[in-house]
Amino acid sequence: MSNLTRHDPLDDFFRGFFVRPVEFNDPASTPTVKLDIKEQDKQFVVHAELPGIKKEDIHVHVDGPIVSISAERKQEKEVREGERILRTERTFGKVSRSFQLGQEVDEAAAVARFTDGVLELTLPKKTAAQAKRLTIE
């Protein structure tokens, strides 16, 4: 007894045609800010990776429990005579990231440090206002 199989000639045509997926907005080329957020008893500690960015080009904004980090990596256009660029894989441009914490932050006591491409934010928690019971006159 023989086994019959159905053959579609289009299968051979399209096999291997899309070896690599085509992406117009390649996520690998889009700069992102990767975060680690830790909550401690009295503060939040945030580590944000910002490699290749200068400290002067980083901006942090705190509004209650919402924290926004923005930065810009500028492209260096220095090509010497006799040189030509063969490949560029580094990304340039503006990047931003916002996130909300579980409690409001005391902006006055917040501290930011930037070392070896990592931004460290120490964000103390704002003490919650105690509810006050009113006496009726």
C-alpha positions in Angstrom: 0.0 0.0 0.0 1.4 3.4 -0.8 1.0 6.6 1.1 -0.3 9.6 -0.7 0.7 13.1 0.2 -0.6 16.3 -1.1 2.1 18.6 -2.6 1.6 22.3 -2.9 4.2 24.0 -5.1 3.7 27.3 -3.2 5.1 25.7 -0.1 8.5 25.3 -1.8 8.3 28.9 -3.1 7.7 30.4 0.3 9.9 28.1 2.3 12.9 30.1 3.4 11.5 33.3 1.8 11.1 35.0 5.2 14.2 33.7 6.9 14.4 36.8 9.0 11.2 38.6 10.1 10.9 42.0 8.6 10.4 44.8 11.2 10.1 48.4 10.4 10.3 49.5 14.0 13.2 47.3 15.1 13.1 47.2 18.9 16.9 46.5 19.0 17.5 49.9 17.4 15.2 51.8 19.7 17.0 53.0 22.9 15.3 52.0 26.1 15.8 52.6 29.8 16.0 49.4 31.8 15.0 49.7 35.4 15.3 47.9 38.7 13.0 49.2 41.4 13.3 48.1 45.1 11.0 49.1 47.9 12.5 49.4 51.4 10.8 50.4 54.7 11.3 54.2 54.2 12.4 54.6 50.6 12.4 53.3 47.1 15.7 52.6 45.3 15.8 52.8 41.5 18.6 51.7 39.2 18.3 52.8 35.6 20.8 51.7 32.9 21.8 54.6 30.7 25.1 53.6 29.0 26.9 56.1 26.9 24.9 59.0 28.2 26.6 62.0 29.9 25.3 63.0 33.3 24.4 66.5 32.0 22.0 64.9 29.5 19.9 63.1 32.1 16.8 64.7 33.6 14.7 63.3 36.5 11.3 64.7 37.4 9.3 63.6 40.5 5.6 64.4 40.8 4.0 62.7 43.8 4.3 58.9 43.1 5.2 59.4 39.4 8.9 59.4 38.4 10.0 60.4 34.9 13.5 59.8 33.6 14.6 61.3 30.2 18.0 61.4 28.6 19.6 62.1 25.2 22.5 60.2 23.6 24.0 62.5 21.0 25.7 61.2 17.9 29.3 62.0 17.4 29.8 62.9 13.8 33.6 62.9 13.7 34.9 61.3 10.6 38.5 61.9 9.8 39.9 62.3 6.3 40.6 58.9 4.7 38.1 57.1 7.0 34.8 55.7 6.2 32.2 54.1 8.4 31.6 50.5 7.7 29.0 49.7 10.3 27.1 51.6 13.0 25.1 49.6 15.6 25.0 52.2 18.4 21.7 54.0 18.8 21.3 57.8 19.3 18.5 60.0 20.2 16.1 60.8 23.1 14.8 58.2 25.5 12.3 58.5 28.3 10.6 56.3 30.9 7.9 57.0 33.4 6.6 54.8 36.2 4.4 55.1 39.2 5.4 54.0 42.7 3.0 52.8 45.4 3.4 55.8 47.6 4.2 59.5 47.1 7.9 60.5 47.1 9.4 63.3 49.3 11.0 65.3 46.4 13.0 67.5 48.7 15.0 64.5 50.2 15.4 62.6 46.9 19.0 61.9 45.8 20.3 60.9 42.3 23.8 59.5 41.6 25.2 58.5 38.2 28.1 56.1 38.1 29.4 53.9 35.3 26.3 54.3 33.1 23.9 53.5 36.0 21.6 56.1 37.5 20.7 55.4 41.1 17.7 57.2 42.6 17.1 57.1 46.3 13.5 58.3 46.8 12.3 58.6 50.4 8.6 57.9 51.0 6.5 60.8 52.0 4.9 60.3 55.4 1.1 59.9 55.0 -1.0 62.6 56.6 -2.9 61.2 59.5 -6.6 61.5 59.4 -8.0 64.0 61.9 -11.3 63.5 63.6 -13.3 66.7 63.9 -15.4 67.4 66.9 -18.8 68.7 66.2 -19.7 71.9 68.0 
